[in-house]
Amino acid sequence: MTTCGRRIAVRCLRLGPPDRPVGRIALDVGEDRSGEPGVWAALTPEEARGLARLLLEQAGPNEHPAADQPQYGLLPA
């Protein structure tokens, strides 16, 4: 659950015939507290790894942001 109330679910998604299934990782971002609709995406394993890498790259610097680094896309005054 995010701080804005959206529930994020990650699941394995199997598509296609049983003898030749196609595997995807389903990312489901639910609606927020005010009822604003959510979104979902079906990612290949490669896409999911790329997304995970990008999230981790952003998480590190934002855990303990340096005072002189811009935050949220804003430039220091």
Backbone as ProteinMPNN parsed JSONL, in Angstrom:
{"seq_chain_A": "MTTCGRRIAVRCLRLGPPDRPVGRIALDVGEDRSGEPGVWAALTPEEARGLARLLLEQAGPNEHPAADQPQYGLLPA", "coords_chain_A": {"N_chain_A": [[0.849, -1.174, 0.0], [0.619, 2.156, -0.923], [1.547, 5.501, 0.235], [-0.408, 7.201, -0.697], [-2.58, 5.611, -0.782], [-2.847, 3.686, -2.767], [-2.964, 0.343, -3.755], [-0.507, -1.922, -4.639], [-0.025, -4.628, -6.693], [1.792, -7.513, -7.606], [2.03, -10.033, -9.904], [2.261, -13.325, -11.377], [1.575, -13.918, -14.728], [0.028, -15.943, -17.028], [-0.313, -16.535, -20.393], [-1.857, -17.631, -23.468], [-1.87, -20.902, -25.129], [-1.945, -23.963, -23.155], [0.156, -25.711, -23.827], [2.086, -24.069, -24.888], [2.739, -21.735, -23.205], [2.865, -18.205, -22.534], [4.788, -16.266, -20.515], [4.271, -13.562, -18.307], [4.835, -10.713, -16.217], [2.593, -9.322, -14.145], [1.748, -6.109, -13.256], [-0.144, -4.396, -11.114], [-1.608, -1.475, -10.331], [-3.674, -0.207, -8.106], [-6.772, 1.696, -7.569], [-6.825, 5.03, -6.096], [-7.373, 6.553, -2.819], [-9.435, 8.345, -3.278], [-10.839, 7.202, -5.271], [-9.828, 7.426, -7.788], [-9.071, 5.95, -10.866], [-6.994, 3.022, -11.261], [-4.073, 1.535, -12.821], [-2.656, -0.994, -14.995], [-0.047, -3.202, -16.052], [1.433, -5.54, -18.268], [4.368, -7.144, -18.154], [7.343, -8.251, -19.801], [9.797, -10.65, -18.651], [12.324, -9.404, -18.978], [11.605, -6.682, -19.196], [10.462, -6.317, -16.667], [12.698, -6.696, -15.017], [14.205, -4.483, -15.852], [12.541, -2.377, -14.987], [12.635, -2.859, -12.231], [15.35, -2.343, -11.758], [15.469, 0.408, -12.383], [13.742, 1.431, -10.394], [15.177, 0.751, -8.065], [17.5, 2.271, -8.497], [16.479, 4.845, -8.161], [15.47, 4.715, -5.596], [17.608, 4.479, -3.764], [19.143, 7.055, -3.711], [17.059, 8.631, -2.746], [16.449, 7.739, -0.231], [18.166, 8.825, 1.664], [18.511, 11.716, 0.962], [20.936, 14.062, -0.167], [21.518, 17.31, 1.134], [22.149, 19.226, -0.763], [21.289, 18.254, -3.163], [18.979, 18.328, -5.873], [15.479, 17.735, -5.358], [12.596, 15.892, -6.325], [12.61, 16.856, -8.933], [13.081, 19.566, -8.767], [15.079, 22.499, -8.879], [17.772, 23.68, -6.825], [17.464, 26.722, -4.909]], "CA_chain_A": [[0.0, 0.0, 0.0], [1.399, 3.389, -0.972], [1.054, 6.531, 1.154], [-1.627, 7.816, -1.251], [-3.663, 4.653, -0.699], [-2.909, 2.73, -3.883], [-2.438, -1.001, -3.499], [0.26, -2.41, -5.788], [0.068, -6.086, -6.703], [2.667, -8.082, -8.633], [1.634, -11.434, -10.078], [2.671, -14.05, -12.575], [0.471, -13.993, -15.673], [0.263, -16.926, -18.087], [-1.186, -16.339, -21.547], [-1.661, -18.573, -24.554], [-2.274, -22.289, -24.905], [-1.192, -24.643, -22.098], [1.375, -26.348, -24.318], [3.049, -23.022, -25.245], [2.345, -20.524, -22.473], [3.7, -17.009, -22.545], [4.823, -15.742, -19.156], [4.407, -12.126, -18.092], [4.719, -10.251, -14.846], [1.512, -8.336, -14.12], [1.879, -5.053, -12.261], [-1.471, -3.806, -10.973], [-1.644, -0.338, -9.405], [-5.101, 0.017, -7.878], [-7.28, 3.064, -7.437], [-6.412, 5.719, -4.875], [-8.43, 6.713, -1.801], [-10.561, 9.128, -3.799], [-11.496, 6.435, -6.325], [-9.171, 7.639, -9.084], [-8.757, 4.616, -11.392], [-5.621, 2.542, -11.301], [-3.567, 1.061, -14.111], [-1.914, -2.238, -14.901], [0.84, -3.476, -17.176], [1.96, -6.899, -18.367], [5.764, -6.954, -18.522], [8.186, -9.422, -20.024], [10.809, -10.723, -17.592], [13.351, -8.38, -19.22], [11.019, -5.385, -18.838], [10.311, -6.291, -15.202], [14.04, -6.468, -14.447], [14.554, -3.092, -16.143], [11.77, -1.542, -14.073], [13.199, -3.06, -10.889], [16.633, -1.632, -11.72], [15.191, 1.843, -12.32], [13.199, 1.733, -9.073], [16.271, 0.697, -7.094], [18.377, 3.423, -8.741], [15.838, 6.028, -7.601], [15.224, 4.535, -4.158], [18.833, 4.734, -3.006], [19.393, 8.471, -3.452], [15.941, 9.271, -2.061], [16.367, 7.304, 1.159], [18.934, 9.799, 2.432], [18.936, 12.722, -0.022], [21.884, 15.093, 0.276], [20.865, 18.619, 1.227], [22.415, 20.058, -1.946], [20.773, 17.618, -4.371], [17.591, 18.661, -6.149], [14.498, 16.687, -5.087], [11.339, 15.984, -7.041], [12.789, 17.584, -10.167], [13.229, 21.007, -8.53], [16.452, 22.973, -8.753], [17.965, 24.459, -5.598], [17.323, 28.177, -5.081]], "C_chain_A": [[0.897, 1.241, 0.0], [0.814, 4.41, 0.001], [-0.185, 7.231, 0.617], [-2.774, 6.806, -1.34], [-3.783, 3.669, -1.842], [-2.27, 1.408, -3.472], [-1.744, -1.473, -4.777], [0.398, -3.92, -5.657], [0.967, -6.513, -7.861], [2.353, -9.566, -8.703], [2.256, -12.021, -11.338], [1.432, -14.197, -13.456], [0.854, -14.976, -16.774], [-0.773, -16.722, -19.179], [-0.918, -17.427, -22.58], [-2.079, -19.986, -24.19], [-1.391, -22.97, -23.861], [0.12, -25.275, -22.577], [2.446, -25.339, -24.731], [2.7, -21.722, -24.533], [3.362, -19.404, -22.634], [3.634, -16.431, -21.136], [5.026, -14.239, -19.132], [4.317, -11.855, -16.597], [3.677, -9.139, -14.875], [1.734, -7.386, -12.959], [0.55, -4.314, -12.226], [-1.425, -2.724, -9.906], [-3.106, 0.053, -9.263], [-5.473, 1.477, -7.733], [-6.811, 3.692, -6.134], [-7.599, 5.901, -3.942], [-9.653, 7.453, -2.315], [-11.295, 8.403, -4.926], [-10.926, 6.651, -7.707], [-8.721, 6.276, -9.609], [-7.268, 4.294, -11.374], [-5.233, 2.133, -12.712], [-2.909, -0.297, -13.905], [-1.053, -2.366, -16.144], [1.263, -4.935, -17.11], [3.369, -6.777, -18.94], [6.437, -8.286, -18.832], [9.169, -9.501, -18.857], [11.899, -9.652, -17.753], [12.84, -6.988, -18.834], [10.874, -5.249, -17.323], [11.654, -6.049, -14.525], [14.492, -5.031, -14.676], [13.83, -2.127, -15.22], [12.317, -1.646, -12.655], [14.518, -2.305, -10.739], [16.399, -0.131, -11.591], [14.626, 2.253, -10.959], [14.29, 1.739, -8.009], [17.235, 1.861, -7.257], [17.8, 4.69, -8.12], [15.649, 5.919, -6.093], [16.45, 4.908, -3.332], [19.055, 6.203, -2.697], [18.266, 9.159, -2.675], [15.729, 8.781, -0.637], [17.031, 8.324, 2.073], [19.432, 10.874, 1.471], [19.9, 13.734, 0.587], [21.185, 16.448, 0.224], [21.047, 19.444, -0.04], [21.93, 19.408, -3.236], [19.332, 18.04, -4.6], [16.689, 17.473, -5.856], [13.258, 16.947, -5.906], [11.443, 16.853, -8.292], [12.945, 19.086, -9.998], [14.701, 21.352, -8.4], [16.597, 23.761, -7.462], [17.9, 25.945, -5.879], [18.663, 28.855, -5.126]], "O_chain_A": [[1.813, 1.36, 0.814], [-0.281, 4.215, 0.529], [-0.947, 7.804, 1.396], [-3.823, 7.109, -1.909], [-4.734, 2.888, -1.882], [-1.174, 1.377, -2.912], [-2.324, -1.427, -5.861], [0.876, -4.428, -4.642], [0.908, -5.947, -8.953], [2.401, -10.272, -7.695], [2.709, -11.304, -12.23], [0.361, -14.562, -12.97], [1.913, -14.834, -17.384], [-1.974, -16.735, -18.912], [0.134, -18.066, -22.56], [-2.576, -20.241, -23.093], [-0.228, -22.604, -23.695], [1.083, -25.362, -21.815], [3.604, -25.717, -24.907], [2.399, -20.719, -25.18], [4.553, -19.637, -22.841], [2.552, -16.143, -20.626], [5.863, -13.708, -19.862], [3.795, -12.661, -15.827], [3.861, -8.13, -15.555], [1.89, -7.813, -11.815], [0.165, -3.676, -13.206], [-1.229, -3.01, -8.725], [-3.704, 0.586, -10.198], [-4.624, 2.368, -7.768], [-6.447, 2.993, -5.189], [-8.705, 5.453, -4.244], [-10.77, 7.224, -1.851], [-12.264, 8.929, -5.475], [-11.455, 6.134, -8.691], [-8.066, 5.523, -8.89], [-6.414, 5.177, -11.459], [-5.974, 2.36, -13.668], [-2.638, -0.699, -12.774], [-1.304, -1.718, -17.16], [1.429, -5.495, -16.027], [3.542, -6.353, -20.082], [6.142, -9.309, -18.213], [9.354, -8.515, -18.144], [12.342, -9.065, -16.765], [13.564, -6.209, -18.216], [11.135, -4.183, -16.765], [11.738, -5.281, -13.567], [15.098, -4.424, -13.793], [14.424, -1.169, -14.726], [12.448, -0.639, -11.959], [14.769, -1.695, -9.7], [17.051, 0.532, -10.785], [14.99, 3.302, -10.428], [14.326, 2.623, -7.153], [17.74, 2.388, -6.266], [18.548, 5.523, -7.607], [15.667, 6.93, -5.391], [16.329, 5.582, -2.309], [19.148, 6.571, -1.526], [18.504, 10.17, -2.013], [14.915, 9.345, 0.093], [16.505, 8.643, 3.139], [20.628, 10.948, 1.189], [19.705, 14.201, 1.709], [20.35, 16.687, -0.647], [20.197, 20.273, -0.365], [22.143, 19.966, -4.312], [18.543, 18.108, -3.657], [17.081, 16.328, -6.077], [12.906, 18.099, -6.157], [10.476, 17.513, -8.671], [12.942, 19.816, -10.989], [15.48, 20.565, -7.863], [15.659, 24.437, -7.04], [18.244, 26.384, -6.977], [18.733, 30.076, -5.265]]}, "name": "protein", "num_of_chains": 1, "seq": "MTTCGRRIAVRCLRLGPPDRPVGRIALDVGEDRSGEPGVWAALTPEEARGLARLLLEQAGPNEHPAADQPQYGLLPA"}
